[in-house]
């Protein structure tokens, strides 16, 4: 991408969208399009009008609603509908208004529940999805297929990347929508303040996940936009896999909480293991820069300093 190219990050208020914006700014891309705060992704007329006026050359599609296991169980219809409408409107309008290249951010939960590890793109849609996020994952799979269909029918350079579990500054720490890292940080911070004897962690703690710092993933997205052009999705990850129990211990150390961890086995674990095969990305020359410990420290520091982080009791 030329440094003066017009670039739009759709979903600038999301964790990865904000990280991509920061990365573009650091790299000197000066024509970053600001999206209206009240833009409703689910209204095709609004998306069409905005893209028709802004005319970006490059588009990072990070918009769409997400959440942890609790949100996926409580709001499956909302998550599926919001994401289907969002990417359908944006991808279709991007084609009509001549976007040179589009990068769609899918999700690692789109892989089958019992997928062989590490997970490779050719394994998508080869088995049943994890029940706790079935609706959301189905929507994200449809986004992958839509990008591929536009490539096939119109010859456009629309690509898909599949990031590992992301976390970092700008994450959602609310009780309803937090993912595991932000949920643990919030819980342990509150427990530390209140002198609570223990913190409850959902599940057995045995499920294993690959976590990637949002700013590293943003760098990988920019790298993919500049260096990758294929119909097959490209996995983005850290290569650093830990159990939820190990993650909880790491968060406890960063927060400085000295109470006990109690694992609630009545709560679901989700997929038993999610590890992405990032061999193709690394063969292209990309490497992550942030360890899990460094990323957790930076995330907690942001949580403490940000007026937008949620620290309530509900």
N, C-alpha and C positions, 0 to 999 in steps of 0.2 A: 504494500500500500504506500502511495506517495504521502509525504508528510502533510500536504495540503488537501488531501482527499476528504470529502464530506462523509462523516462516520456517525451512525446512530446506534447507540446501545439501547435496545428496547428493554425496558425494565431497569432503569437506572437506580431505582430505590430498592432493588433486591440485593442480596448479599453478593452474588457474583457480578451482577450488573454494575454495582458500585465499584467493585474491585477492578473491573475492566475499564471503567471510566478513569480511575486513578492511574492505571497502567498506561493508558493512551496519553494521558496528560504528561506523565513522566517521560514517555518516549517522544514527546514533541509533536503529537498529532493535534494540530491547532483548530481544525474545523469539526469539533465534536458537537453534534446537534443536541440541544436540550429539549426534552419532551415536556409537554404541558403537564402540570401536576394533576389535572383533572381528566386526562385522556383515559377513556374507558375502552380497554382492549376488546371487550365483548361487543362493542358497537361498531359494525363494519363501516358505517358512514364516517365516524370520527377517525378511525384508522386510515381510511382512504383519503380523507381531506388532509390529514397531517402529512402522510407520505407524499401526496401530490404537491404539497407546498414545500416540504423539506428536501425532497429529492436526494436522499443519501446514495452514495456509491457503494458503501459497505455497511452491513447491518449485522450486529450481534443480537440474536434473539434470546434474551435472558428473562423475558417477561413471563408471568404465569404464577399461579398460587401454589404453594407447597406447605408441607408441615411434617411433623414427626408421626410416630405410630398412633398417638392419641388423636391427632387431627385427621389422619387417614381413616380411623375407625368412626369418628364422629361426623365428618363432613365429606364422605366419599363422592356424593353427587356433585357438591360444589366444586371439589378439586377437579373432578373429571370434566364437568361442563366448562368451568373457567379456562382450563388449559386447552381444551378442544377449540373453543371459540377464539381464544387469544392467538394461537399459532395459525389457525386457519385464516383469520383476518390478516395477520401480518404477512405470512408467506404469500398469500394470493395477491395482496396489494404490492408487496415488494416486487413481484414479477411484473405486474402491470405498469409499475413506475420505473422499471429499468434498473433495479439494484444490480450492481456488477457482481457482488458476492455476498452470500448470506451464510452465517454460522448459527446453527440451531443447537441449543443446549438441551440435551435429553437427560436421562437419569439412569443410574446404575440399577435402580429397582426394576427396570424394564427387562432385566435378564430373568430367566426362569428361577424359581425358588431353589431347585436342586441342581443348579447349573454346575457343570464341572469347573474346577478352579485351576488357574485363573480364568476369568470370564473373557471370551473373545467374541467379537461382533457376529461371527457366523453362528453363534449359539443362540442369538435372539430368536424368539418365537419357536423354540424347539421343545418347550415343556410348559407346564402350568406356572403361573405367576404366584408370588407370595400373597396369601389371602389378605394380610393386613394392609396392603397398599395396592390391591388389584385394580381398582378404578383409576387411581392416579397413574399407575404404570401403563395401563392400557392406553390412556390419553397420550402419554409420552411416546409410546410405540407408534401410535398413529401419526405423530409429528415426524418421526423418522421416516415412515413410509411416504408421507406427503412430500418431504424434501426429495426423496428418491424419485417419486412420480414426476415432480416438476423437472428434475434433471433429465429424465427419460423422454418426457413429452416435448419440452421446450429447449433442452440443451443449456439450461442455466447452471451457474456454478453455486449451487446450494449444498452445503455440507453439514454434517452432524457430528458433534462431539459428545462423549458420555463421560462426565466427570465423576470422580470418587466422592464420597461424602464430604461436603465442604463445610468449613467453619472459619470464623475470623471476625475482625472488626466490621461492624455493621450488621451482625447477625440478629435474628429475632429471638429475644429472651422471654417472650410472653408465655404464660402457662399453656395457652391453647395451641400455639403454632411452633414452639421451640423444637429444634432437633436435639439429638442427644448431647452434643457438646455444650450448646448454650443452656439446655435444661439443667445439666449437671452443674455448670458454673453458677447459675442462678440459685439452685437449691442449696449448694454448699456455701455460697456467700450469705444467704439468708440464715442458714443454720449457724454459721460462724457468728453473725451479728446477734442472734438470739440465744446463743449458748446451747443449742439443741444437742442432745446426746447422740443422735443418729440421723442419717439421711437415707431415705428409701430410694433405691435404684430399680427401675422397671426391669423385669426379666431375671433370668438366672445369672447373667453376667458372662455367660460362656460364648454367646454369639460374637463373631469376629468381624471387624470392619476395617476398611482402608480409608483413612482420613487424609484430606489434602487441604492445606491452608489456602484460603480464597485468593490471596494475592499471587500465589504460585499458579493456581488454576487460571487466573486472569492472564498471566504471562503465557501459559500454555495455549489459551484461546487465541491470543494475538499471534503466537507462533504458528498455530494451525491455520489461521486466516491467511497468513503470508506464505505458508509452505505446503499446505495440504489441499488436494482437490480430487476427491473420489466419492463415489456413491456410498461406500461402506463407512459406517460410523468409526470414529477414532476415539479410543479410550484415553482419558486424561487422569493420571493418578500420581500418588507419592511413592508407591511401592512399600509403604510403611503400614503394616497390618497389626492390629492389637485387638484383644478381647474387650468387651464392654467393662469387665471388672478391672482390667489393666488401665483402661481409659479413665475410669472413675478414680483410681488411685493417683493417676497423673494429675487429674483436675484437683483432687484433694490437696496434693502437694503444692500446686500453684496458688490455690486460694488460701492455703494455710489453715484449713479446717482440721481439727484434731479428733472429731467424734467418729463414731462407727459408721460403716456402710452396711445397710441391710438390703438384701436382694429379694424383691417381691416376685416370686415364681408364679403367682396367679396372673401376672401381666405377660403379654406375649414378647418373645425374643425377636420376632421377625425372621428374616432369612438367617440360617445358621452361619453362613459365611459369604462375604462379598469381597472379592479381590479381583481387580481389573488386570488384564494382560496389557501392559503399556509398552511392550517390546517395540511395536512399530514407531511409537512416538519417540522413544529413546534412541532408536536407530537413526532417526532424523536429526538427532543432536540436542534434544531438549532434556533438561534435568531439573528437578525441584530444588529450591534453595532453602527451604524452611523445615526444620525438624518439628516433630509433634510438640516437644517441650517448648521450643521457641514460639510456635504458633499459639499454644495455649496461654503462654505468658502475655503475648501481644493482645490476644482476645480479651483476657481478663482485665488488662490495663485499659483497654477501650471501654469495657463494661463499666469500670469504676469512674471513668472520666466523662462518659457520654450522657447528656441529658435525655437521650432518646431510649436508653436501655430501660427495661422494665424491672422494677425491684419491689413490686407490691406483694401482697400476701395471698392472692387468689390463684 
